[in-house]
Amino acid sequence: MNLRGLLLLLAALLLVPAQLHAAPTQVLVVPSLHGLHAHSSGYDFDKLYTLVADFKPAVVGVEIRPEDIQADAAYLKRNYPPEMIALRDKYAGRVIGFDWLGSEIAGRPIPADWWTHGSKIKALERKLDADPAMRDPEDERISREQQAILESATPASLADGRYDKLVREQRERLARRAGGSPYEPLVLFTAERERHIDRNLIAIVRAHPGQRIVFVMGADHHGFAVEALRRAFGRRVRVLVP
């Protein structure tokens, strides 16, 4: 072996220990049931909290806006699911919020009457639910299948792809029906919220290389988040589901 070959071999050998000891970034994406955990035999609150704890995360991401992550308990209770608040409190110091609820309230507190009177999106949701012209038998079938999965949910069954597929199908059908109608802003907001959440998740992973990260989110976001993370990082990050 000539001198150049020997030097290349030595350089490669010096890199091996660093590569062996570099911890890969691992991201566990956990779908939650929000308030339904209280009535679930297969996936109650304790099972969710145990799942997170057993992963031994360095970082815990929750479905709370970043600007609200330090808010008081009463404010959080008015605006966020109970498991997100409990995780915020349990992992204080290593918890990060990733939610987004619209540009009109971005960076400022959510008004006390936001969900009942302030949010145009919530008003559209209520109007849509009451509009017989927007009813679709296929949507009702999708809702029944979703409900069946939720009622018998375990962490694994909720993350096995079936529920994710139904959410996508439901949103695609609504987008086709609502296009050009007064309900189109609801479709656009839902897609924009998903993009903001996914960008926030990706930024959190980039900021914590080599760490163990858990993201806990409502089941409707799960499939979009997993796909976005895998697309963004490929094999450089291990994206896991329960």
C-alpha positions in Angstrom: 0.0 0.0 0.0 1.4 3.4 -1.0 1.6 6.4 1.4 -1.6 8.0 0.0 -3.6 4.7 0.5 -2.3 4.4 4.0 -3.3 7.9 4.9 -6.8 7.4 3.6 -7.1 4.2 5.6 -6.0 5.9 8.8 -8.5 8.7 8.2 -11.3 6.3 7.7 -10.4 4.4 10.9 -10.4 7.6 12.9 -13.9 8.4 11.7 -15.3 5.0 12.8 -15.5 5.6 16.6 -17.3 8.9 16.1 -19.8 7.3 13.7 -20.4 4.4 16.1 -21.1 6.7 19.0 -23.2 9.3 17.2 -26.7 8.7 18.4 -29.3 8.9 15.7 -32.2 11.3 16.1 -35.3 9.3 17.0 -38.8 10.8 16.7 -41.9 9.0 18.1 -45.2 10.4 16.7 -48.0 9.5 19.0 -51.7 10.0 18.0 -54.0 10.9 20.9 -57.7 10.8 21.6 -58.1 14.1 23.4 -61.0 13.8 25.8 -61.9 10.3 24.6 -59.0 8.9 26.6 -61.2 9.3 29.7 -63.6 6.6 28.4 -61.2 4.3 26.5 -60.4 0.9 28.0 -57.5 0.3 25.5 -56.0 3.7 25.4 -56.6 5.7 28.6 -54.7 8.7 29.8 -52.3 6.6 31.9 -51.4 4.4 28.8 -50.6 7.6 26.9 -48.4 9.0 29.6 -46.6 5.6 30.1 -46.0 5.4 26.3 -44.3 8.8 26.4 -42.3 8.1 29.6 -41.1 4.7 28.3 -39.5 6.4 25.3 -37.3 8.5 27.6 -37.6 11.6 25.5 -35.2 14.5 25.7 -37.9 16.7 24.0 -41.7 16.5 24.2 -43.7 18.3 21.6 -47.4 18.9 22.4 -50.4 20.3 20.5 -50.3 23.7 22.1 -49.2 26.9 20.3 -45.6 27.9 21.1 -46.8 31.3 22.4 -49.1 29.5 24.9 -46.7 26.9 26.3 -46.0 29.0 29.4 -49.7 30.1 30.0 -51.5 29.4 33.2 -53.6 26.3 33.8 -57.0 28.1 33.5 -56.1 29.6 30.2 -54.8 26.2 28.8 -57.9 24.4 30.1 -60.2 26.7 28.1 -58.2 26.1 24.9 -56.4 22.8 24.8 -57.0 19.0 25.4 -56.3 17.7 28.9 -53.5 15.4 27.9 -51.5 18.2 26.3 -51.8 20.2 29.5 -50.7 17.3 31.6 -47.7 16.6 29.4 -46.8 20.3 29.5 -46.7 20.2 33.3 -44.9 16.8 33.5 -42.1 17.7 31.1 -41.6 21.3 32.0 -38.2 22.4 30.8 -38.2 20.1 27.8 -41.6 20.6 26.4 -42.2 22.5 23.1 -45.5 23.6 21.6 -46.1 23.1 17.8 -49.8 24.0 17.2 -51.1 26.9 15.0 -54.6 28.3 15.2 -54.7 31.0 12.6 -52.9 34.2 11.6 -55.4 36.5 13.1 -54.5 35.4 16.6 -50.9 34.3 16.0 -48.5 35.7 18.6 -51.3 36.9 21.0 -53.6 35.2 23.6 -56.7 33.4 22.4 -59.7 35.5 23.3 -62.0 34.1 26.0 -64.9 33.9 23.5 -62.9 32.7 20.6 -64.4 29.2 20.2 -68.0 30.3 20.6 -68.1 33.7 18.9 -64.7 34.9 17.7 -63.5 32.2 15.3 -64.9 32.4 11.8 -63.6 28.9 11.2 -65.5 27.4 14.1 -68.6 29.3 12.9 -68.2 27.7 9.4 -67.8 24.3 11.0 -71.1 24.7 12.8 -72.8 25.9 9.7 -71.5 23.1 7.6 -72.6 20.5 10.2 -76.2 21.9 10.0 -76.3 22.3 6.2 -78.3 19.4 4.7 -77.1 20.3 1.2 -73.5 19.4 2.3 -74.4 15.9 3.6 -72.8 13.0 1.8 -73.5 9.3 2.5 -69.8 8.5 2.0 -68.8 11.0 4.7 -71.2 9.3 7.0 -69.6 5.9 6.2 -66.2 7.4 6.9 -67.3 8.8 10.2 -68.7 5.4 11.3 -65.4 3.7 10.4 -63.4 6.4 12.3 -65.7 6.1 15.3 -65.2 2.3 15.4 -61.4 2.7 15.4 -61.6 5.3 18.1 -63.9 3.2 20.3 -61.5 0.2 20.3 -58.3 2.2 20.0 -54.9 1.2 21.3 -51.8 3.2 20.6 -50.8 0.7 17.9 -54.2 0.4 16.2 -54.6 4.2 16.1 -51.2 4.5 14.4 -51.5 1.6 11.9 -52.5 3.8 9.0 -56.2 2.9 8.8 -57.4 6.0 10.7 -54.9 8.2 8.8 -56.3 7.0 5.5 -59.9 7.8 6.5 -58.9 11.3 7.5 -57.3 12.0 4.2 -60.3 10.6 2.3 -62.7 12.7 4.4 -60.7 15.9 3.8 -60.4 15.2 0.0 -64.1 14.7 -0.3 -64.9 17.9 1.6 -62.4 19.8 -0.5 -64.1 18.7 -3.7 -67.6 19.6 -2.4 -66.7 22.8 -0.8 -64.5 24.3 -3.6 -66.0 27.6 -4.7 -68.6 27.5 -1.9 -68.8 29.6 1.3 -67.2 26.6 3.1 -63.9 26.8 1.0 -62.2 28.9 3.7 -62.6 26.0 6.1 -60.8 23.6 3.8 -58.1 26.1 3.2 -57.6 26.8 6.9 -57.4 23.1 7.7 -54.7 22.6 5.1 -52.8 25.7 6.2 -52.9 24.6 9.8 -51.4 21.2 8.8 -48.6 22.9 7.0 -47.8 25.1 9.9 -47.8 22.2 12.3 -45.5 20.1 10.0 -43.1 23.0 9.6 -42.9 23.4 13.4 -42.3 19.7 13.9 -39.5 19.7 11.3 -37.9 22.8 12.9 -37.9 21.1 16.3 -36.2 18.0 15.0 -33.5 20.1 13.2 -32.9 22.0 16.5 -32.3 18.8 18.5 -30.0 16.4 16.5 -29.2 13.1 18.0 -32.0 13.4 20.6 -35.1 11.3 21.4 -38.2 13.4 20.6 -41.8 12.6 21.2 -44.6 14.5 19.4 -48.1 14.0 20.8 -51.0 15.2 18.6 -54.7 14.6 17.9 -55.1 11.5 15.7 -56.3 13.6 12.7 -52.9 15.2 12.4 -50.9 12.0 12.8 -50.6 10.7 9.2 -49.7 14.1 7.8 -47.0 14.6 10.5 -45.4 11.2 9.9 -45.4 11.7 6.1 -43.9 15.2 6.4 -41.1 14.2 8.8 -40.1 11.2 6.6 -40.2 13.3 3.5 -38.1 16.0 5.2 -35.4 13.8 6.7 -35.4 10.4 4.9 -33.1 7.9 6.6 -31.3 10.6 8.5 -33.9 10.5 11.2 -35.8 7.5 12.6 -39.5 8.4 12.5 -41.4 5.9 14.7 -45.0 5.2 15.6 -46.3 3.2 18.6 
